[in-house]
Structures are given as structure tokens and as C-alpha cells.
Amino acid sequence: MTALTLFNDSIIIDDQLRNEAMELCETARADRLDPLKVVRNGVHHTVPPALSRLLVDVIESAARVVGTHHRVLAQDVVALREQGDLVRDGALQALRDAPPD
């Protein structure tokens, strides 16, 4: 089971999650950092390019960790999540505002 644990304002990532991060980074590099795609509740979303690059940078950082755990400040994760929420909300609003085909 993959473990992502919050402990003393740090996020601890286990080896399995780190390996999954490495695989994702290899795929992203092979795709030449095309925007990431996310499926949520069966709906496909494209992550904007700037946010895709940021997420891949964070994931690569986790993948390069030596040892069994990597600690990331919880406030950094929360800030990244909030930034992603703003970008996603803006993209969804743009889709809502777009004229029908």
C-alpha cells in the first residue's frame, strides 16, 4: 500500500510512491512535458501547461529522494493544491463561458 503521511508538518512518501513518481516523470519526459491529464469522476481534464510543469518538478523532487522517506512542508503542499484549485476553477469557468460548438 502506498503511504503519503502527514507528520509534524511534513509529508512522508514511501518507496512505492517514490517509484510511482519516477515512472510518472519518465512518462512526462517521453511525452515532452505535454500537459498532464486528470480523470475525476469519469470526466477528463487537461492540467494547464504551467501547472503541469510545476507538478512534474514536485514529483521529480520526490523521486530523487535518497533514503526511504521524503519530507515536504505541508504548507507547500497546501499552497500547491490551492494554486491548482484556482487554475482548475478558471479553466472550468472558461469552458462554461465558451460558446457551444
C-alpha positions as MATLAB code, in Angstrom:
seq = 'MTALTLFNDSIIIDDQLRNEAMELCETARADRLDPLKVVRNGVHHTVPPALSRLLVDVIESAARVVGTHHRVLAQDVVALREQGDLVRDGALQALRDAPPD';
ca = [
       0.000    0.000    0.000;
       1.293    3.454   -0.905;
       1.863    5.765    2.036;
       1.667    9.519    1.986;
       1.639   10.566    5.621;
       1.466   13.946    7.297;
       3.703   14.083   10.369;
       4.886   17.191   12.218;
       4.049   19.465    9.257;
       5.948   17.134    6.900;
       4.679   14.761    4.258;
       6.394   11.395    4.270;
       6.499    9.498    0.971;
       7.289    5.780    0.986;
       9.371    3.861   -1.572;
       6.399    2.664   -3.603;
       5.094    6.199   -4.038;
       8.591    7.417   -4.906;
       8.882    4.684   -7.562;
       5.491    5.646   -8.973;
       6.680    9.268   -9.106;
       9.778    8.180  -11.031;
       7.632    6.289  -13.548;
       5.355    9.302  -13.990;
       8.359   11.572  -14.575;
       9.777    9.202  -17.184;
       6.414    9.212  -18.969;
       6.182   13.007  -18.767;
       9.679   13.369  -20.230;
       8.827   10.902  -23.003;
       5.747   12.991  -23.804;
       7.957   16.116  -23.866;
       6.006   17.541  -20.947;
       2.700   17.733  -22.748;
       0.069   18.952  -20.303;
      -0.902   16.312  -17.774;
      -4.370   14.863  -17.991;
      -6.513   14.037  -14.970;
      -9.661   11.925  -14.811;
     -12.025   12.754  -11.970;
     -15.439   11.129  -11.669;
     -15.124    9.945  -15.248;
     -14.518   13.472  -16.581;
     -11.208   14.130  -18.346;
      -9.413   17.389  -17.520;
      -6.220   18.783  -19.019;
      -3.913   20.423  -16.498;
      -2.642   23.760  -17.850;
       0.980   23.574  -19.120;
       2.483   25.803  -16.407;
       0.830   23.783  -13.643;
       1.835   20.525  -15.379;
       5.491   21.604  -15.337;
       5.211   22.595  -11.665;
       3.646   19.266  -10.716;
       6.297   17.322  -12.630;
       9.004   19.355  -10.847;
       7.479   18.470   -7.469;
       7.115   14.826   -8.466;
      10.708   14.704   -9.746;
      11.869   16.151   -6.452;
      10.094   13.363   -4.604;
      11.513   10.766   -6.999;
      15.139   11.876   -6.382;
      14.993   11.415   -2.601;
      17.746    9.273   -1.113;
      16.541    7.022    1.682;
      13.103    5.725    2.480;
      11.203    8.963    3.041;
      10.948   12.446    1.641;
       9.643   15.325    3.666;
       7.772   18.175    2.101;
       6.399   21.059    4.116;
       2.653   20.702    4.484;
       2.213   24.423    3.827;
       3.917   23.982    0.443;
       1.545   21.155   -0.478;
      -1.464   23.196    0.632;
      -0.241   26.198   -1.395;
       0.275   23.995   -4.464;
      -3.183   22.498   -4.044;
      -4.756   25.950   -3.693;
      -2.917   27.180   -6.797;
      -4.144   24.134   -8.704;
      -7.690   24.781   -7.483;
      -7.547   28.354   -8.778;
      -6.182   27.279  -12.154;
      -8.722   24.458  -12.441;
     -11.617   26.711  -11.433;
     -10.528   29.293  -14.018;
     -10.287   26.646  -16.730;
     -13.701   25.226  -15.851;
     -15.228   28.717  -15.877;
     -13.683   29.353  -19.294;
     -15.277   26.126  -20.536;
     -18.640   27.200  -19.110;
     -18.340   30.632  -20.750;
     -17.298   29.233  -24.136;
     -19.956   29.373  -26.844;
     -21.401   25.987  -27.824;
     -19.986   24.367  -30.954;
];
